[in-house]
Amino acid sequence: MALAIDAKGLACPMPIFKAKQGLKSVDVGQVVEVICTDPGSMADFKAFANSTGHELLAAEKQDTIYRFLLRRTK
């Protein structure tokens, strides 16, 4: 099961910071799920995945909630 991080109510850059902490706490190949409400997070998480090499498995928006799944690659 994925490590779940609730970053709702946090503004940029905190959801990314929480994701980075979560990825450090899991083994390579494991998945971190981040739930947040920051409207800029869609672009932020795509850029984060591109710059770090971690795999962005999902980036979804439902109403005001954003959900991301990141797989640790290194």
N, C-alpha and C positions, 0 to 999 in steps of 0.2 A: 504494500500500500504506500501511497505517496505521503511525504511529509506535508502537512497542511499548514499554511501560514495565513492568518487573518490580518490583512493590512488595510481593512476598511477604515475610512476616515483619515488616513494618512496621505499627505501631499508629497509630491515629488521632492526629493529623491528617495523618500523613506520606503516605498514598496520595493524598489530595486535594492536598496540596502538590506532589507529583510530577506529578499530572495537570495542575495549574495551570502548572507549568514547561513541561510538554510542549506544552500548548496555545499557550503564548507562542512556542514554537519552530517552529510550523507555520503555514502560510498559512491564511487564512479559507477554509472549505469542506473542509479536510483533516481527517482522523480520527486520534484518539489512542486506542490500546487500553491499558487498565490491567488488570494481573493482580495480585490481592492475596489475602491470607488473613484480613484483618480482618473479623470478623463484623458490625461496625457499618457496614461500607462500603456496604451496599445502601441504607440510609437516607441516609448521608452523600453519596453520589454523586447521588441524586435531589434532595436539598436543594441541592447545589452547582450542578447544572444549572438548577434553578429560580431560584436567586439570581444566576447569572451570565448566563443566557440562552443558554449553549451547549447544543447538542442532544444528549440522551442517547439514542443509537441502540439500545443493548442494555445490559441488566443481567442477568447470568446467574450462577447458582450451580451448581457441580458438585462434590459432596463438600465439601471445605474450601476450594475455590478459587472466587474471585469474578472475573468478567470484565466489564469495562465498555468500551463504545465511545462516545466523545464526539466530536462534530463542532464544530469552531471556527466560531462564527457572526459574530464581530466582532473 
